[in-house]
Amino acid sequence: MDVDDDRVWNNSERPTTRIVKQGKTKTKGGAEKSKRRRTVAGKTTSLHRFRRFELDSGVYQIMEERTWLKVVVILCLFAVSNGRELKLKHKDHSLAHYNHTLATILVEYASAVYMSDLTELFTWTCSRCDDMTEGFEIIELVVDIQHCLQAFVGVAQDLNAVIIAFRGTQEHSIQNWVEDLYWKQLDLNYPGMPDAMVHHGFYYAYHNTTIRPGVLNAVKRAREIYGNVPIMVTGHSMGGAMASFCGLDLIVNHEAENVQVMTFGQPRIGNAVFVSYYSELVPNTIRVTNEHDIVPHLPPYYSYFPQKTYHHFPREVWLYNIGLGSLVYTVEKECDGSGEDPTCSRSVAGNSIADHLEYYGVILHSESWNSCRIVMDPLVNEYIATDADGNFRLSKDPAVSVIKMNTRSGNGGNSV
């Protein structure tokens, strides 16, 4: 039997012990008796000390068992946490149906909103304002100079829908913006949703700037003319986060019906509780992710703590290439209803900024990343409403004023 007792030996002196029989000895009365002693590395100890060692060993075993019990409890907690993730993962939501053609149309709107020439954008004559979006009519262009934000609202006759598009981040360095997302924390309770938490920066970008009132005003005017037509909200990167909050806002606070949200390369914006609310309220939502795009992986998701970490809402459609050489083709995978399908973008390392800046072959960034520069022709001055902080809106009524705008543009042209 091996015994370790730090109270008797130092760690460097711990001997191997064994029980031996020492032979016979005589008592004062002449009687012989066996006297059992314990030999330890040439030393002997009495039986009562050995029993103390046995007792100490038993205590040590009890302490060891308690340590293992703690480990088992911790593992159970992790298992319960994973169980909650699986429960969320299989929660029954009505998932949006992915339409490839619609995605390739909306991504062009998400690209056009990056344009800095506001005259061309407002008249829909910019270099990104043709192809599948030709004939689109902007009725409101909102520019928040203070926060470098931009959005537009207009009517797409071919889709028979109101389109809302939000511009993505215009940080001086997208690399810095991406690195900053690694440290973002859940730090704001979403109003009216117990335990739902979101990222305050994305929330405030939509709710606490001039963007929201400008967008809502334009939607109201469009519906007064066209009736209760579908509303499609889109955006890329941070613009996707703003688009998500807009879709939720329209349904919860403005009783809008038939709202569809489709975003590209969107970051996570809230926790699992927020995702549950969002999925029920805005079920017609699709997040498109591309290959190794880094932004959908941010802020980080920790599967062991699904209630405390950021979490994506469904439905994800992951674009990725397979094949080799000239035989490469793109797969458009519709993911499960969890928002965090481990077989979709989570199955790869999110380490590419290049994959973030192009979807479906469409460029999703401004002409320059180093400023919030805008260009505007004096011809549009009559459509401008400016606030005290220099933020402004270019606003017009649909159909009638666009004819006037096209005539003015034809006479004077646009300056760059």
Helices and strands as residue ranges (DSSP letters): G 11-13, E 18-26, E 32-40, E 43-45, H 47-89, H 100-112, H 118-122, G 131-133, E 137-144, E 149-156, E 161-166, H 174-181, E 188-189, E 197-198, H 200-207, H 211-226, E 231-236, H 238-254, E 259-264, E 270-271, H 272-281, E 285-290, G 295-297, E 310-311, E 316-322, G 325-327, E 329-334, G 345-347, G 354-356, E 358-359, E 362-363, G 378-383, E 384-386, E 392-395, H 400-412
